[in-house]
């Protein structure tokens, strides 16, 4: 496996991206670009027009850009096409390892709604049974980390399985049609597989490891427009607090934006935790453990220090 395949970022592209990011930062931008996936606080933020309402008096518009998973969002953020977005724990590690222009702006502990599924009639009944099996997940995503730590818990190695790298939209049909033996995934795809694709939970992520998702910003955007970034984080945090207290309304918002049926989004919303906060020392330590594990396995090209790209607003 080639270590640099994950984000397809060469040193030349990173340099070009830095120039692109600086050019964007130098512009008196009247638009902020938010990357989102089919889950989480940013979907709710979009549905409630919280950022639009906040920034309209400042003459700043909001553009929303949808991604199927975190790695392509990190690529877009690196080249300055997206200013801010939410991803799982693994994408920023792979991105930092190849020099991507990103920073951690905020964090959200993940308490439920992800894990590894197998078909209902599968003979796989324990983690050990994954040996020799085809396990589907998105390369460089939070599910990648879940697979690695799950295998370790059973005394297996990464070489004991056949990893099948699939985006969530491609993995769903593969799981339903028997193209993969197990699927590591997050909500709402996790709930879809449970309710629509005859999936059975083999392990829940929370029983394997402590995980977080992150709100990431383009490095130059954070450097030159720090007060705007702080406002985005503040709106995200306030929306998360509202979501925590209104899971059924959250489900309606998610269904309206994503097109995922309401019953599935209700399952996801009722078991989710939405609280957003700073990137604390404990969260950094957890994330550093993930980075160190990936480096030890040869999945990233160099050792990194997560704390080096944690953003702190210099004016706070």
Secondary structure, 3 states (H helix, E strand, C coil): CCHHHCCCCCHHHHHHHHHHHHHHHHCCCCEEEEEECCCCHHHHHHHCCHHHHHHHCCCCEEEEEECCCHHHHHHHHHCCCCCEEEECHHHHHHHHHCCCCEEEEEEEEECCCEEEEEECCCCCCCHHHHCCCEEEECCCCHHHHHHHHHHHHCCCCHHHCEEEECCHHHHHHHHHCCCCCEEEEECCHHHHHHHHCCEEEEEEHHHCCCEEEEEEEEHHHHHHCHHHHHHHHHHHHHHHHHHHHCHHHHHHHHHHHHCCCHHHHHHHHHHCCCCCECCCHHHHHHHHHHHHHHHHCCCCCCCCCHHHHECCCCCC
